[in-house]
Amino acid sequence: MIQVLGYLDSVEIQVIMSLLKIIDNPTDDISFVTVLRSMIGGFNDNELIEIRINRTSKSFYEAMCDYIKKDEENERLKEKARVFLDKIECFKSSQEYMPLNEFIWKIYLDTGYYHYVTLMPNRSFKSI
């Protein structure tokens, strides 16, 4: 049992769990920012600050949606945010008709996260 708890507490599993949470509820700020800062989102701290600063939105998700709509914002970052939100919407629609095991594999493969994790040193994830 201790092995299973340690496995579920690993960073690579927590990122996927956070992604599953935001597919269901993108206004979960902790999960949303966890995924944004991960390899899946690819956002750095300065980009996250730029998206959030001066936004009165309740959630980070709403702040990102507001950021995309503004004309005066950084076009490169707007496109990066747009691509991320489109990916979440794609997963949201896929999860409605796919069996859970296929859906999770889709996430791992579409995000490249499976390959990323298998290249990490000292990870037992390779056996999945």
NORQUI-V936955 format. One record per pair of residues at least 4 apart in sequence whose ideal C-beta (glycine too) atoms are under 6 Angstrom apart, sorted by the first residue. I is the first residue (numbers start at 1). J is the second residue. D is the distance in Angstrom with one decimal. If there is no record, write none. Layout:
# NORQUI-V936955
I	J	D
I	J	D
This chain:
# NORQUI-V936955
8	13	5.6
12	117	4.6
15	38	4.6
18	31	3.8
18	34	4.1
18	35	5.1
19	35	5.1
21	28	5.3
21	31	4.1
22	26	4.8
22	28	5.9
22	31	5.0
22	32	5.1
22	35	5.9
23	91	4.9
23	92	5.3
26	61	4.1
27	59	4.0
27	61	5.2
28	32	5.9
29	59	5.6
29	60	4.8
32	60	5.0
32	61	5.5
33	60	5.8
35	40	5.5
35	41	5.1
36	41	3.7
36	43	4.5
39	116	5.0
40	111	4.7
40	113	5.7
41	84	5.8
43	47	4.6
43	48	5.5
47	77	5.7
49	53	5.6
51	63	5.8
51	64	5.5
51	67	4.8
52	63	5.1
55	63	4.0
55	66	5.6
57	62	3.6
57	63	4.2
57	66	5.5
58	62	5.8
64	81	5.2
67	73	5.7
68	78	5.3
68	81	5.5
68	82	5.6
73	78	5.4
94	98	5.4
95	103	5.2
98	102	4.8
98	103	4.2
106	110	5.6
107	111	6.0
108	113	5.3
108	114	3.8
112	116	5.8
117	125	4.9
118	126	5.0
